[in-house]
Amino acid sequence: MDASITVPPRWWQTGVIYQIYPRSFQDSNGDGVGDLPGILSRLDYLHWLGVNALWLSPIFPSPMADFGYDVSNYTDIHPLFGTLEDFDALLTAAHRLRLKVLLDYVPNHTSDQHPWFLESRSSRTNPRRAWYLWRDPGPDGAPPNNWRSVFGGGAWQWDEHTEQYYLHTYLKEQPDLNWRNPDVQQAMLSVLRFWLDRGVDGFRVDAVSRLIKDAAWRDDPPNPAYIPGQDPYTQLLPTYSRDQPELRDVIRRMRQVLDEYDDRMMIGEAYLPLPRLLPYYEAGFHFPFNFQLVRLAWQPVLIGPVIDSYEGLLAGLHWPNWVLGNHDNPRVATRAGLGQARVAAMLLLTLRGKPTLYYGDEIGMHDVRIPPAAARDPWEKNVPGQGRDPARTPMQWEGGLHAGFTTGAPWLPIAEDYPQVNVASHRRDPGSLLSLYRRLLSLRATEPALQSGRYAPVLTDERVLAYRREQFVVVLNFVSEPITVNHPEVQGQITLSTVLDREGETVSGALRLRGDEGVIICAR
């Protein structure tokens, strides 16, 4: 596909995905946990905001060891969130508002309470034994190799009953499936068909780079760049425990299933360097998530070259995407600072490709300090300091009781600033961050240049990042002090400022930016 689209782009290329963490979006029954009827009650807000797709983190039956990423039944809804009928009602209402619905697909592992695993661990001769990754102990009863769990410690769990180890890339309650087994592939592809038949528009495929492991079970090598005190998982390079060449065949089979249906899409979650994402495109993902804006320090001299490199790697053949935040990483208002949250919004929504917006970022929600006694994330309990609870706190809807999220006791603490930082107060303020997001989303929706127009770098230094999108030039001040930008391409009429007060202003010769300000200039 050429970098400048000459045919109408598809829905998965235009618009914006809005990620909902269901436990934290809206509670409808007072139990303190968000649910599907709660999401349904807020669809009008998402339509008003201007996104075109919502992605739901897992809502399937689960013991909740990892809050839904330990699935015990792939084809039903956890009672905490509602019923299949509730899901169907949500899907129907979303489609009525022209909102697409994406589900989280968790193929790497199941819950240890899934019927498949209960059968698998029942005996070595059970037909489902080969559905999971069982290995004999090494010398002296040691684990089969040195692979580590992302959530801390080794990745092998000893089973006394059958006297073998099973592999768990995450928690011991999340045993890895054996994707080299054709029966596993068939069963998991049937899960996709179940939801596609119900009308789901696509999937975010969780931890996809982990699906296939080295057939020889070789040890991962040490990481020479590891610094003591960092996340213990990074002591080793996951050379043999992820991103294996045979994975491409698995992705192709997933894509073949989606292609049996009309206009569905698939996104891959793979925290990999940009060049290693290309095979995921080629194998069949509409796009693998690009997490560079999440992982890089908030500096234009780092971000600018990565944008240029990404555009060059895709070479107009694949569709770009950008992620500013998600349920696994600190919020952008915490990483970059509240002052830069507006600049971050303009960056996300003016780059070429498909952006993903994390719930609450549009009002500047920040990470919330979670007292140790209130911590819920198993990662935090295993490796203190790695917890994701601070970025998963309840959505701040209004200034009343529990921020309008629940009438009960919220499952995680709510930010202390919710009386001021909430959707209701932002909607009343024409200069709020939420108002900026809505203006940016509207501008993006009405200007094809900001969706699919060519990207070209203009200026990058220690304070400023500027780039062109056809007739528009975007100029972003990454520092809190006023600056003046002089560049021959930075001239025209201001279409939008992050402060929402300079529309129509003419720029000629020099652009004065306030601290933490960005502008979109139309050079038409």
Secondary structure, 3 states (H helix, E strand, C coil): CCCCCCCCCCCCCCCCEEEECHHHCCCCCCCCCCCHHHHHHCHHHHHHHCCCEEEECCCCCCCCCCCCCCCCCCCCCCCCCCCHHHHHHHHHHHHHCCCEEEEEECCCECCCCCHHHHHHCCCCCCCCHHHECEECCCHHHCCCCCCECCCCCECEEEECCCCEEEECCCCCCCCEECCCCHHHHHHHHHHHHHHHHHCCCEEEECCHHHCCCCCCCCCCCECCCCCCCCCHHHHECCCCCCCCCCHHHHHHHHHHHHCCCCCCEEEECCCCCHHHHHHHHHHCCCEECCCHHHHCCCCHHHHHHHHHHHHHHHCCCCCCEEECCCCCCCCHHHHCCHHHHHHHHHHHHHCCCEEEEECCHHHCCCCCCCCHHHCCCHHHHHCCCCCCHHHCCCCCCCCCHHHHCCCCCCCCCCCCCCCCCCHHHHHHCCCCHHHHHHHHHHHHHHCHHHHHCCEEEEEECCCEEEEEECCEEEEEECCCCCEEECCCCCCEEEEEECCCCCCCCEECCCEEECCCCEEEEECC
